[in-house]
Amino acid sequence: MPLMNVFHDGDGFPRIVLADPSGSSAEVLLYGGQVVSWKNERREELLFMSSKAIWKPPKAIRGGLPVFFPQFGNLGTSERNGFARNRFWTIDSDPSPLPPSNNHSSVDLLLKSTDEDLKIWPRSFELRLRVSLSAGKLTLIPRVRNTDTKPFSFTFALRNYLSVSDISEVRVEGLETLDYLDNLMRRERFTEQADAITFDGEVDRIYLSSPQKIAIIDHEKKRTFVLRKDGMPDAGMWNPWDKRAKTVPDLGYEDYKTMLCVDSAVTETPIVLKPLEEWKGYQELSTVSSSYCSGQLDPRKVLYGF
């Protein structure tokens, strides 16, 4: 049977530990509704956590899988990347209308607007998140309900801090030929020219109208992350590289070498909800082994299942 246990650590962060019979596990904090660990059946950590992460409210925790709501980046009136990632969530006792996740170890979390939130963002909402673990997969289903009397709009992202062996040996496939906004160039719009995205410097981009499937190939570990998403048409990508890393107080100077953020996002066209309407997104992270000699993993097999 899949397992779920709630632990109260000395750091004041109640955490839910999901376990799968295959040996894989995930840890989810009630603080931020944030996944902070995802290990495969060999107990290898798949998510990056900053060596200087600050585990103290109201700071956001750098690493894992933070939830950005009600805005992604600084596109809005709320604080950068929103406030959902530094609020305490609760376990949701009524996750309907989602079907029960019988075969998976899962937890349903809930964040409701408080008086404090309404001062920052004067709209009443309910934000739900289901985190499910199964063999080789971590699935997140976010939902936002408008409990206000007026319509509101928001942007959203699930930021995935992926653990990689060496960023200069990683490549990303599935985003070629797409338009992207470059945050290093005042959000100017460009078209991706490369056959696959590789890394030799700072990158901070939002790829627009991206496909439902993106592959992140880690040559050294012979491992490929597959990101599948629905309801979140854009894809963020971030690595600070060496100079920028030194300006981020809660990131170790060398941390950039072993991380890459690839985000499921709604940013170019905000979601608009009328009163009582609900938006639902979907994200699934999985890993496949990429076994090849000196050649490359055939991206068509990963991206299109050929």
C-alpha positions, 0 to 999 in steps of 0.5 A, spaced: 500 500 500 502 507 498 504 510 504 503 518 507 505 520 514 506 527 517 512 529 521 513 535 525 520 537 525 524 541 529 525 546 524 517 548 525 515 545 518 510 540 518 512 535 512 508 530 509 512 524 507 509 520 501 512 513 499 511 508 494 512 500 494 518 501 489 522 505 494 521 512 491 519 517 496 517 525 496 517 530 502 512 536 501 512 541 506 505 545 509 509 551 508 509 553 501 505 547 499 512 545 497 515 539 495 522 539 497 525 532 496 523 527 490 527 520 490 527 515 486 527 507 487 535 507 488 534 513 493 537 518 489 535 525 490 532 528 483 530 535 486 536 540 487 536 544 494 540 550 495 546 549 500 544 556 503 536 555 503 533 559 508 528 554 512 525 560 516 518 563 515 517 568 511 523 567 507 521 562 501 525 556 500 530 556 494 529 549 491 525 543 490 518 545 487 515 552 489 508 554 487 508 561 484 501 564 485 498 569 484 503 571 479 509 569 476 516 573 476 514 581 477 508 581 472 503 584 477 501 587 483 503 582 488 510 580 490 515 577 486 513 570 484 507 571 489 505 569 496 503 562 496 510 559 497 511 563 503 504 561 507 502 555 511 497 551 507 493 546 510 491 538 508 485 539 504 479 534 507 475 535 501 479 535 494 472 534 490 471 534 484 478 530 483 477 522 483 481 519 489 488 517 487 487 510 489 494 507 487 498 513 488 501 515 495 498 522 495 496 528 499 491 534 497 493 541 500 489 547 500 491 555 501 485 560 502 486 567 502 487 571 509 486 578 511 493 579 510 493 576 503 487 580 501 491 587 503 496 585 498 492 582 493 484 584 494 481 577 491 478 572 495 481 565 492 482 557 494 488 554 491 488 547 491 494 542 490 494 535 489 501 531 490 501 524 487 507 519 487 508 513 483 513 509 481 518 513 477 513 519 477 511 525 481 504 528 479 502 535 481 495 538 480 494 545 482 487 548 482 484 555 483 477 557 485 474 564 485 471 565 491 470 572 490 464 576 488 468 579 482 472 576 476 480 576 477 486 574 473 492 571 475 499 568 472 502 561 475 508 557 475 510 550 478 518 552 478 522 545 478 529 545 481 532 539 477 538 536 480 543 535 474 550 532 474 553 538 470 549 544 467 554 544 461 553 537 460 545 538 460 541 539 454 533 541 453 529 538 447 522 540 445 523 548 445 526 549 439 523 554 434 519 557 439 518 564 441 521 566 448 521 572 452 528 574 455 528 576 462 536 578 461 534 583 455 528 587 458 523 581 456 525 582 449 521 577 444 526 572 440 525 565 436 529 559 439 534 557 433 538 551 436 536 544 435 537 543 442 538 548 448 545 547 451 548 552 457 554 556 457 552 562 461 546 565 465 539 564 462 532 567 464 527 565 459 519 564 458 518 560 452 511 561 449 506 556 447 510 550 449 509 543 447 506 538 453 512 534 453 519 537 454 525 533 455 531 535 460 537 530 458 543 529 463 548 526 459 553 524 465 548 521 469 545 518 463 538 520 465 532 524 462 527 528 466 520 528 462 516 534 464 509 533 461 504 539 463 497 541 461 493 547 462 500 551 463 502 553 456 508 557 457 515 554 460 520 558 464 527 556 464 533 559 469 540 558 471 544 564 474 551 561 472 557 564 476 556 571 476 549 572 478 549 566 483 554 570 487 548 576 488 543 571 490 544 570 498 540 564 499 544 560 493 551 557 494 556 560 489 557 553 486 550 551 486 548 553 479 553 547 476 548 542 479 541 545 478 536 547 472 529 550 473 524 548 467 517 551 469 510 549 467 507 556 467 501 561 465 504 567 464 503 570 457 496 570 457 493 570 464 487 566 467 481 570 468 476 566 473 469 569 474 466 568 481 465 560 483 469 558 476 475 554 477 482 553 473 486 546 473 493 545 471 497 538 471 504 537 471 507 530 471 515 529 472 518 522 470 525 520 469 527 515 464 534 512 463 538 514 457 542 509 454 547 511 449 554 511 447 557 517 444 551 519 440 544 522 443 538 519 446 533 520 440 529 525 442 523 523 438 522 517 442 522 521 449 517 527 446 513 523 441 513 516 443 516 513 437 
